Amino acid sequence: MKDKRLKLLFASDSFKGSLSSAETAVILEKAAKEVYGSCDCSSISVADGGEGTVEAVVSAVNGRIISAPVHDPLMKPITGSYGVIDGKKAVIEMASASGLPLVPVHLRNPLTTTTFGTGELILHAIDSGYTDISIAIGGSATNDGGMGCMRALGVRFLDSFGNELEGFGRDLEKVYDIDTSGIDKRLHDCRVTVMCDVRNPLCGDNGATNTFAEQKGADEQTRRRLESGMQIYREIIKRCTGVDCDAVEGAGAAGGLGAALMVFCNGEMRSGIDTVLDLIDFDRRLEGVDLVVTGEGRADWQSAYGKVMSGVGMRAKKNGIPAVGLCGSLGKGAMDICSFGIDSLMTTVNAPMTLDDALDNAEALYYEAAVRMFRLIQVGMRIGSTQNYK
């Protein structure tokens, strides 16, 4: 049979604190050519719908970044941004306007934060002519039920006296009625996709407040107050729209922003990694590929649930392509990923070392591990392949 060149596709998540997705691709290509000599290597930046999603998508499809004046979670003016591709698609990270890192540690309190800036990003995208809007809703500083975001889009939340509420977390307990008559009518012509990999309902033990509010700065008293307010908000939504947000998986994401986007913007909840892979046309890039290499900084049981490796692995498996993961470290349950299209895992750590040592030497460790990995794959090719690669 005629020899053919080995075709490799690299699609790793970033290794937080050390290597970017693009940097792993450069190192993998160098290692592959050292082992195989002649081979075809291509790469694509990927993310799972969390931090870095806009950057990854824009990089993968030669999109561009748009800046927009917005307000941060404390309603201070800042410059936010989002990505645009294909002339009509916008990709937004709510963290760009409403993320926890935007709030100084000593000011973190979900009673006093809002998603208003995220609504401003959506509005800017609509004003700019984008009708297909994907929104990554991880990393929020907020627990306002998405009221701030919706207020920026024209929804009015009213107290028992008919006064309009500002849309902070503290306003949940005051909601008495919702007026949607002023919502931006252009939303009806938009496709809104919500990148969400958590299944939390709006309220309850596993709801938005009880699961996430503490990490956003809520003490126990604040948490109880927010949960009580969220229950009031839930009932008002149910009365005004007929939707029970506690029956919707993901409604509690981003402090309830998931619920608001679904109820008021007809948003479709989708896996973050699957949305990203569709945006970057990943299936087409798999055509003719012999091996996919993916990975992340640390693999554990969570890697199998909506993370980059599981998404990439399942797409590779669907197309009959073997896939391997090269990771910084392996934790409990890491090998669960093998049920999601990843054939095996390797780690870059080659000896006992501190995390600081691993981070400081990340590039050298990754390269050495990549060479080991490709050599092992080469052995497998010699044993079982029916083709001769040169």
ChimeraX attribute file (.defattr): number of C-alpha atoms within 10 A of each C-alpha:
attribute: neighborCount
match mode: 1-to-1
recipient: residues
	/A:1	6
	/A:2	6
	/A:3	9
	/A:4	12
	/A:5	14
	/A:6	19
	/A:7	18
	/A:8	22
	/A:9	24
	/A:10	25
	/A:11	26
	/A:12	29
	/A:13	26
	/A:14	22
	/A:15	19
	/A:16	13
	/A:17	11
	/A:18	15
	/A:19	19
	/A:20	16
	/A:21	24
	/A:22	19
	/A:23	15
	/A:24	26
	/A:25	23
	/A:26	15
	/A:27	17
	/A:28	26
	/A:29	21
	/A:30	15
	/A:31	22
	/A:32	22
	/A:33	15
	/A:34	14
	/A:35	18
	/A:36	15
	/A:37	13
	/A:38	15
	/A:39	17
	/A:40	15
	/A:41	19
	/A:42	16
	/A:43	21
	/A:44	20
	/A:45	27
	/A:46	30
	/A:47	27
	/A:48	26
	/A:49	33
	/A:50	21
	/A:51	18
	/A:52	18
	/A:53	24
	/A:54	29
	/A:55	19
	/A:56	25
	/A:57	26
	/A:58	20
	/A:59	18
	/A:60	17
	/A:61	16
	/A:62	12
	/A:63	19
	/A:64	17
	/A:65	16
	/A:66	15
	/A:67	13
	/A:68	18
	/A:69	15
	/A:70	23
	/A:71	22
	/A:72	26
	/A:73	29
	/A:74	22
	/A:75	17
	/A:76	9
	/A:77	13
	/A:78	15
	/A:79	14
	/A:80	23
	/A:81	22
	/A:82	25
	/A:83	24
	/A:84	23
	/A:85	19
	/A:86	12
	/A:87	11
	/A:88	14
	/A:89	19
	/A:90	28
	/A:91	28
	/A:92	27
	/A:93	29
	/A:94	29
	/A:95	27
	/A:96	26
	/A:97	32
	/A:98	32
	/A:99	26
	/A:100	23
	/A:101	15
	/A:102	17
	/A:103	17
	/A:104	8
	/A:105	11
	/A:106	7
	/A:107	12
	/A:108	22
	/A:109	24
	/A:110	30
	/A:111	23
	/A:112	19
	/A:113	28
	/A:114	32
	/A:115	37
	/A:116	28
	/A:117	31
	/A:118	32
	/A:119	25
	/A:120	23
	/A:121	31
	/A:122	26
	/A:123	21
	/A:124	19
	/A:125	25
	/A:126	20
	/A:127	11
	/A:128	12
	/A:129	14
	/A:130	21
	/A:131	20
	/A:132	20
	/A:133	22
	/A:134	27
	/A:135	30
	/A:136	29
	/A:137	27
	/A:138	23
	/A:139	20
	/A:140	29
	/A:141	32
	/A:142	33
	/A:143	36
	/A:144	32
	/A:145	34
	/A:146	28
	/A:147	31
	/A:148	31
	/A:149	27
	/A:150	27
	/A:151	22
	/A:152	22
	/A:153	24
	/A:154	17
	/A:155	20
	/A:156	24
	/A:157	25
	/A:158	19
	/A:159	17
	/A:160	10
	/A:161	9
	/A:162	13
	/A:163	13
	/A:164	18
	/A:165	18
	/A:166	17
	/A:167	28
	/A:168	24
	/A:169	26
	/A:170	22
	/A:171	24
	/A:172	27
	/A:173	17
	/A:174	16
	/A:175	25
	/A:176	18
	/A:177	20
	/A:178	19
	/A:179	13
	/A:180	17
	/A:181	10
	/A:182	11
	/A:183	18
	/A:184	16
	/A:185	11
	/A:186	12
	/A:187	19
	/A:188	13
	/A:189	10
	/A:190	16
	/A:191	17
	/A:192	22
	/A:193	23
	/A:194	27
	/A:195	29
	/A:196	27
	/A:197	23
	/A:198	18
	/A:199	15
	/A:200	26
	/A:201	24
	/A:202	33
	/A:203	27
	/A:204	17
	/A:205	12
	/A:206	14
	/A:207	24
	/A:208	30
	/A:209	35
	/A:210	20
	/A:211	17
	/A:212	22
	/A:213	27
	/A:214	16
	/A:215	14
	/A:216	25
	/A:217	20
	/A:218	21
	/A:219	13
	/A:220	12
	/A:221	8
	/A:222	18
	/A:223	22
	/A:224	15
	/A:225	17
	/A:226	28
	/A:227	23
	/A:228	17
	/A:229	22
	/A:230	30
	/A:231	17
	/A:232	18
	/A:233	27
	/A:234	22
	/A:235	17
	/A:236	18
	/A:237	22
	/A:238	15
	/A:239	13
	/A:240	12
	/A:241	13
	/A:242	11
	/A:243	17
	/A:244	18
	/A:245	24
	/A:246	19
	/A:247	12
	/A:248	17
	/A:249	19
	/A:250	27
	/A:251	30
	/A:252	32
	/A:253	31
	/A:254	33
	/A:255	34
	/A:256	28
	/A:257	30
	/A:258	31
	/A:259	31
	/A:260	22
	/A:261	24
	/A:262	20
	/A:263	19
	/A:264	18
	/A:265	19
	/A:266	17
	/A:267	21
	/A:268	17
	/A:269	22
	/A:270	17
	/A:271	21
	/A:272	28
	/A:273	26
	/A:274	22
	/A:275	23
	/A:276	26
	/A:277	21
	/A:278	12
	/A:279	18
	/A:280	21
	/A:281	13
	/A:282	19
	/A:283	14
	/A:284	9
	/A:285	13
	/A:286	19
	/A:287	12
	/A:288	13
	/A:289	19
	/A:290	17
	/A:291	20
	/A:292	23
	/A:293	24
	/A:294	26
	/A:295	29
	/A:296	26
	/A:297	19
	/A:298	17
	/A:299	27
	/A:300	15
	/A:301	14
	/A:302	16
	/A:303	22
	/A:304	23
	/A:305	17
	/A:306	18
	/A:307	23
	/A:308	26
	/A:309	34
	/A:310	27
	/A:311	25
	/A:312	29
	/A:313	27
	/A:314	20
	/A:315	20
	/A:316	23
	/A:317	15
	/A:318	11
	/A:319	14
	/A:320	14
	/A:321	20
	/A:322	17
	/A:323	27
	/A:324	23
	/A:325	26
	/A:326	26
	/A:327	23
	/A:328	25
	/A:329	18
	/A:330	20
	/A:331	12
	/A:332	10
	/A:333	13
	/A:334	17
	/A:335	19
	/A:336	17
	/A:337	24
	/A:338	19
	/A:339	12
	/A:340	21
	/A:341	23
	/A:342	28
	/A:343	16
	/A:344	13
	/A:345	21
	/A:346	18
	/A:347	21
	/A:348	23
	/A:349	20
	/A:350	11
	/A:351	7
	/A:352	8
	/A:353	9
	/A:354	9
	/A:355	12
	/A:356	10
	/A:357	11
	/A:358	21
	/A:359	16
	/A:360	13
	/A:361	13
	/A:362	18
	/A:363	17
	/A:364	13
	/A:365	17
	/A:366	24
	/A:367	20
	/A:368	16
	/A:369	22
	/A:370	25
	/A:371	19
	/A:372	16
	/A:373	22
	/A:374	18
	/A:375	17
	/A:376	11
	/A:377	15
	/A:378	15
	/A:379	11
	/A:380	11
	/A:381	14
	/A:382	12
	/A:383	9
	/A:384	8
	/A:385	11
	/A:386	9
	/A:387	12
	/A:388	13
	/A:389	17
	/A:390	11
